[in-house]
């Protein structure tokens, strides 16, 4: 991969990488650090990464770095008493206040934040980042059937979270 191709990939996918990291970590600074590390690794592996499959490579690398960062924070938390993640505020207003798209978006973000990490990951990859089932399976190193089943269960849990918050999906 030459410099121009690398720059094109960065311009095209930097927001995808940062957004995915932020949704996984719930912290802007950590997401920025992970996104930067992903793009550095893309440069370091530019001879190995095939531009046509770069999106899957970027998302898989982002996922792995987010998992690593969460593990490190958890270990630090156990040793030093820090928090693992910034808590996701419960910003879900009642149905009468869900009149704008912004409020609905915040309600969905809060509901996603209450899902297990594994469930949140498949929902984000499929619904937000429009990743194919096959790509999700590659990113998570899981069988295709497992990905489909996990996504089905995650959608049910997300729907339940939204209903409990007074939002009708």
Short mmCIF file of the C-alpha atoms (twelve columns), coordinates in Angstrom:
data_MODEL
# 
_entry.id   MODEL 
# 
loop_
_atom_site.group_PDB 
_atom_site.id 
_atom_site.type_symbol 
_atom_site.label_atom_id 
_atom_site.label_alt_id 
_atom_site.label_comp_id 
_atom_site.label_asym_id 
_atom_site.label_seq_id 
_atom_site.Cartn_x 
_atom_site.Cartn_y 
_atom_site.Cartn_z 
_atom_site.pdbx_PDB_model_num 
ATOM 1   C CA . UNK A 1   0.000   0.000   0.000  1 
ATOM 2   C CA . UNK A 2   1.467   3.346   -0.990 1 
ATOM 3   C CA . UNK A 3   1.207   6.622   0.943  1 
ATOM 4   C CA . UNK A 4   -1.700  7.934   -1.141 1 
ATOM 5   C CA . UNK A 5   -3.738  4.774   -0.577 1 
ATOM 6   C CA . UNK A 6   -2.991  4.956   3.152  1 
ATOM 7   C CA . UNK A 7   -4.104  8.588   3.301  1 
ATOM 8   C CA . UNK A 8   -7.288  7.769   1.380  1 
ATOM 9   C CA . UNK A 9   -8.089  4.962   3.827  1 
ATOM 10  C CA . UNK A 10  -7.461  7.230   6.809  1 
ATOM 11  C CA . UNK A 11  -9.725  9.960   5.430  1 
ATOM 12  C CA . UNK A 12  -12.427 7.442   4.549  1 
ATOM 13  C CA . UNK A 13  -12.390 5.420   7.794  1 
ATOM 14  C CA . UNK A 14  -11.051 7.592   10.645 1 
ATOM 15  C CA . UNK A 15  -14.539 8.579   11.844 1 
ATOM 16  C CA . UNK A 16  -15.680 4.953   11.648 1 
ATOM 17  C CA . UNK A 17  -12.741 3.823   13.795 1 
ATOM 18  C CA . UNK A 18  -13.150 6.626   16.341 1 
ATOM 19  C CA . UNK A 19  -16.924 6.188   16.576 1 
ATOM 20  C CA . UNK A 20  -16.658 2.450   17.061 1 
ATOM 21  C CA . UNK A 21  -13.968 2.868   19.735 1 
ATOM 22  C CA . UNK A 22  -16.055 5.498   21.529 1 
ATOM 23  C CA . UNK A 23  -19.139 3.310   21.563 1 
ATOM 24  C CA . UNK A 24  -17.135 0.395   22.924 1 
ATOM 25  C CA . UNK A 25  -15.211 2.358   25.553 1 
ATOM 26  C CA . UNK A 26  -17.612 5.153   26.495 1 
ATOM 27  C CA . UNK A 27  -14.742 7.619   26.887 1 
ATOM 28  C CA . UNK A 28  -13.669 10.177  24.277 1 
ATOM 29  C CA . UNK A 29  -10.003 10.324  25.286 1 
ATOM 30  C CA . UNK A 30  -9.613  6.555   25.295 1 
ATOM 31  C CA . UNK A 31  -11.418 6.349   21.946 1 
ATOM 32  C CA . UNK A 32  -9.093  8.979   20.481 1 
ATOM 33  C CA . UNK A 33  -6.048  7.061   21.751 1 
ATOM 34  C CA . UNK A 34  -7.316  3.762   20.341 1 
ATOM 35  C CA . UNK A 35  -8.200  5.336   16.981 1 
ATOM 36  C CA . UNK A 36  -4.730  6.837   16.747 1 
ATOM 37  C CA . UNK A 37  -3.123  3.491   17.613 1 
ATOM 38  C CA . UNK A 38  -5.246  1.721   14.975 1 
ATOM 39  C CA . UNK A 39  -4.127  4.161   12.279 1 
ATOM 40  C CA . UNK A 40  -0.494  3.799   13.363 1 
ATOM 41  C CA . UNK A 41  -0.829  0.023   13.107 1 
ATOM 42  C CA . UNK A 42  -2.401  0.398   9.675  1 
ATOM 43  C CA . UNK A 43  0.707   2.303   8.572  1 
ATOM 44  C CA . UNK A 44  3.019   -0.253  10.185 1 
ATOM 45  C CA . UNK A 45  1.160   -3.100  8.440  1 
ATOM 46  C CA . UNK A 46  0.569   -1.305  5.143  1 
ATOM 47  C CA . UNK A 47  2.393   -4.014  3.188  1 
ATOM 48  C CA . UNK A 48  0.114   -6.731  4.627  1 
ATOM 49  C CA . UNK A 49  -3.277  -4.973  4.598  1 
ATOM 50  C CA . UNK A 50  -5.267  -5.332  1.395  1 
ATOM 51  C CA . UNK A 51  -7.070  -2.047  0.661  1 
ATOM 52  C CA . UNK A 52  -10.290 -3.849  -0.358 1 
ATOM 53  C CA . UNK A 53  -10.517 -5.548  3.048  1 
ATOM 54  C CA . UNK A 54  -9.203  -2.597  5.039  1 
ATOM 55  C CA . UNK A 55  -12.537 -1.816  6.721  1 
ATOM 56  C CA . UNK A 56  -12.700 -5.279  8.287  1 
ATOM 57  C CA . UNK A 57  -9.026  -5.036  9.300  1 
ATOM 58  C CA . UNK A 58  -9.586  -1.616  10.896 1 
ATOM 59  C CA . UNK A 59  -12.683 -2.727  12.812 1 
ATOM 60  C CA . UNK A 60  -11.039 -5.962  13.983 1 
ATOM 61  C CA . UNK A 61  -7.970  -4.034  15.177 1 
ATOM 62  C CA . UNK A 62  -10.164 -1.427  16.890 1 
ATOM 63  C CA . UNK A 63  -12.130 -4.167  18.627 1 
ATOM 64  C CA . UNK A 64  -8.983  -5.896  19.881 1 
ATOM 65  C CA . UNK A 65  -7.388  -2.672  21.120 1 
ATOM 66  C CA . UNK A 66  -10.603 -1.701  22.929 1 
ATOM 67  C CA . UNK A 67  -10.755 -5.099  24.613 1 
ATOM 68  C CA . UNK A 68  -7.084  -4.778  25.625 1 
ATOM 69  C CA . UNK A 69  -7.638  -1.267  27.000 1 
ATOM 70  C CA . UNK A 70  -10.684 -2.408  28.980 1 
ATOM 71  C CA . UNK A 71  -8.696  -5.302  30.460 1 
ATOM 72  C CA . UNK A 72  -5.818  -3.006  31.430 1 
ATOM 73  C CA . UNK A 73  -8.207  -0.550  33.064 1 
ATOM 74  C CA . UNK A 74  -9.892  -3.380  34.937 1 
ATOM 75  C CA . UNK A 75  -6.553  -4.588  36.300 1 
ATOM 76  C CA . UNK A 76  -5.637  -1.026  37.297 1 
ATOM 77  C CA . UNK A 77  -9.035  -0.648  38.931 1 
ATOM 78  C CA . UNK A 78  -8.529  -3.778  40.988 1 
ATOM 79  C CA . UNK A 79  -5.074  -2.617  42.062 1 
ATOM 80  C CA . UNK A 80  -5.590  1.133   42.452 1 
ATOM 81  C CA . UNK A 81  -9.364  1.488   42.838 1 
ATOM 82  C CA . UNK A 82  -9.928  3.472   39.628 1 
ATOM 83  C CA . UNK A 83  -13.144 3.177   37.653 1 
ATOM 84  C CA . UNK A 84  -13.060 0.843   34.664 1 
ATOM 85  C CA . UNK A 85  -15.260 2.941   32.384 1 
ATOM 86  C CA . UNK A 86  -16.978 6.250   32.705 1 
ATOM 87  C CA . UNK A 87  -20.546 5.395   33.675 1 
ATOM 88  C CA . UNK A 88  -23.128 5.859   30.979 1 
ATOM 89  C CA . UNK A 89  -25.618 8.370   32.298 1 
ATOM 90  C CA . UNK A 90  -29.245 7.345   32.229 1 
ATOM 91  C CA . UNK A 91  -30.474 9.975   29.819 1 
ATOM 92  C CA . UNK A 92  -33.667 8.214   28.809 1 
ATOM 93  C CA . UNK A 93  -36.549 10.618  29.290 1 
ATOM 94  C CA . UNK A 94  -40.159 9.511   29.405 1 
ATOM 95  C CA . UNK A 95  -42.102 8.980   26.168 1 
ATOM 96  C CA . UNK A 96  -43.664 12.448  26.323 1 
ATOM 97  C CA . UNK A 97  -40.229 14.052  26.045 1 
ATOM 98  C CA . UNK A 98  -38.954 11.890  23.208 1 
ATOM 99  C CA . UNK A 99  -40.074 14.329  20.567 1 
ATOM 100 C CA . UNK A 100 -36.825 14.972  18.752 1 
ATOM 101 C CA . UNK A 101 -34.398 12.687  17.001 1 
ATOM 102 C CA . UNK A 102 -31.611 13.835  19.330 1 
ATOM 103 C CA . UNK A 103 -33.477 12.669  22.403 1 
ATOM 104 C CA . UNK A 104 -34.288 9.351   20.768 1 
ATOM 105 C CA . UNK A 105 -30.633 8.961   19.817 1 
ATOM 106 C CA . UNK A 106 -29.573 9.566   23.419 1 
ATOM 107 C CA . UNK A 107 -32.119 7.005   24.603 1 
ATOM 108 C CA . UNK A 108 -30.721 4.440   22.177 1 
ATOM 109 C CA . UNK A 109 -27.135 5.245   23.238 1 
ATOM 110 C CA . UNK A 110 -28.095 4.779   26.893 1 
ATOM 111 C CA . UNK A 111 -29.826 1.468   26.123 1 
ATOM 112 C CA . UNK A 112 -26.777 0.296   24.157 1 
ATOM 113 C CA . UNK A 113 -24.613 1.243   27.126 1 
ATOM 114 C CA . UNK A 114 -26.618 -1.100  29.341 1 
ATOM 115 C CA . UNK A 115 -26.083 -4.106  27.046 1 
ATOM 116 C CA . UNK A 116 -23.287 -6.588  27.641 1 
ATOM 117 C CA . UNK A 117 -20.136 -5.720  25.723 1 
ATOM 118 C CA . UNK A 118 -20.517 -8.705  23.381 1 
ATOM 119 C CA . UNK A 119 -24.094 -7.746  22.521 1 
ATOM 120 C CA . UNK A 120 -23.248 -4.074  22.066 1 
ATOM 121 C CA . UNK A 121 -20.367 -4.980  19.759 1 
ATOM 122 C CA . UNK A 122 -22.445 -6.987  17.282 1 
ATOM 123 C CA . UNK A 123 -25.253 -4.407  17.262 1 
ATOM 124 C CA . UNK A 124 -22.813 -1.561  16.612 1 
ATOM 125 C CA . UNK A 125 -20.996 -3.410  13.857 1 
ATOM 126 C CA . UNK A 126 -24.190 -4.447  12.075 1 
ATOM 127 C CA . UNK A 127 -26.605 -1.569  12.655 1 
ATOM 128 C CA . UNK A 128 -24.339 1.456   13.013 1 
ATOM 129 C CA . UNK A 129 -21.381 0.528   10.828 1 
ATOM 130 C CA . UNK A 130 -23.374 -1.541  8.289  1 
ATOM 131 C CA . UNK A 131 -20.888 -4.414  8.514  1 
ATOM 132 C CA . UNK A 132 -21.875 -7.684  6.836  1 
ATOM 133 C CA . UNK A 133 -22.429 -10.799 8.934  1 
ATOM 134 C CA . UNK A 134 -19.374 -12.376 7.321  1 
ATOM 135 C CA . UNK A 135 -17.171 -9.388  8.189  1 
ATOM 136 C CA . UNK A 136 -18.448 -9.391  11.776 1 
ATOM 137 C CA . UNK A 137 -17.572 -13.085 12.037 1 
ATOM 138 C CA . UNK A 138 -14.038 -12.322 10.807 1 
ATOM 139 C CA . UNK A 139 -13.637 -9.297  13.098 1 
ATOM 140 C CA . UNK A 140 -14.748 -11.209 16.187 1 
ATOM 141 C CA . UNK A 141 -13.172 -14.527 15.125 1 
ATOM 142 C CA . UNK A 142 -16.497 -16.301 15.619 1 
ATOM 143 C CA . UNK A 143 -18.542 -18.654 13.433 1 
ATOM 144 C CA . UNK A 144 -21.167 -17.002 11.236 1 
ATOM 145 C CA . UNK A 145 -24.010 -18.815 13.022 1 
ATOM 146 C CA . UNK A 146 -22.798 -17.548 16.394 1 
ATOM 147 C CA . UNK A 147 -22.745 -13.982 15.093 1 
ATOM 148 C CA . UNK A 148 -26.291 -14.247 13.738 1 
ATOM 149 C CA . UNK A 149 -27.605 -15.785 16.966 1 
ATOM 150 C CA . UNK A 150 -25.829 -13.202 19.127 1 
ATOM 151 C CA . UNK A 151 -27.195 -10.358 17.011 1 
ATOM 152 C CA . UNK A 152 -30.721 -11.765 17.264 1 
ATOM 153 C CA . UNK A 153 -30.484 -12.007 21.065 1 
ATOM 154 C CA . UNK A 154 -28.850 -8.576  21.307 1 
ATOM 155 C CA . UNK A 155 -31.675 -6.966  19.323 1 
ATOM 156 C CA . UNK A 156 -34.212 -8.547  21.689 1 
ATOM 157 C CA . UNK A 157 -32.309 -7.234  24.721 1 
ATOM 158 C CA . UNK A 158 -31.976 -3.781  23.164 1 
ATOM 159 C CA . UNK A 159 -35.688 -3.684  22.383 1 
ATOM 160 C CA . UNK A 160 -36.456 -4.723  25.983 1 
ATOM 161 C CA . UNK A 161 -34.155 -1.975  27.336 1 
ATOM 162 C CA . UNK A 162 -35.895 0.621   25.185 1 
ATOM 163 C CA . UNK A 163 -39.373 -0.529  26.231 1 
ATOM 164 C CA . UNK A 164 -38.366 -0.442  29.916 1 
ATOM 165 C CA . UNK A 165 -37.126 3.122   29.374 1 
ATOM 166 C CA . UNK A 166 -40.486 4.085   27.910 1 
ATOM 167 C CA . UNK A 167 -39.340 4.185   24.305 1 
ATOM 168 C CA . UNK A 168 -41.273 2.236   21.702 1 
ATOM 169 C CA . UNK A 169 -38.815 1.010   19.045 1 
# 
